[in-house]
Amino acid sequence: VYGDQWMDAVLPAQVLCLATALELMFFLSREALMALGAVRRATVLQLQILGLQVLGLLAGVPFGLVGASWGLVVASVAGLAVSQWHLRRAFGLELGALLKACTPSFVLTIVAVGPSWLLTLAHPVGEGNFVAVVSNGTAVLGLG
């Protein structure tokens, strides 16, 4: 659709999608802390996450855009740990309870994304199969 010059953006975009998916698990943790009146803790958490993102980018940038993207994935995982620590300290949210609550969404994600992901492993996205990959993803989402 856009030409071969855009194909180099596919891998970083896929890696950034992974980082975003990880961040979604704790996206509202700062707001939950503020709702409990722990504004200072929420601010500290935000600064810690920002610091982790900066460190992830600094570690990954020497390896190019893909490296920077993976640096953000590592920062997201570390941010999950820091967020979980704050939530457990603030109101006793245990990791097991969080994982149990997230399991149905995780299973749905695997079912929805799995076929398209397997297709792209067998046949990397390119101009020749872009429509097939998008059609596959649309069909799977339509079945859900």
Secondary structure as UniProt FT lines:
FT   HELIX           4..9
FT   HELIX           10..24
FT   TURN            25..28
FT   HELIX           29..35
FT   TURN            36..37
FT   HELIX           39..60
FT   HELIX           61..63
FT   HELIX           64..91
FT   HELIX           95..122
FT   TURN            127..129
FT   HELIX           130..143
//
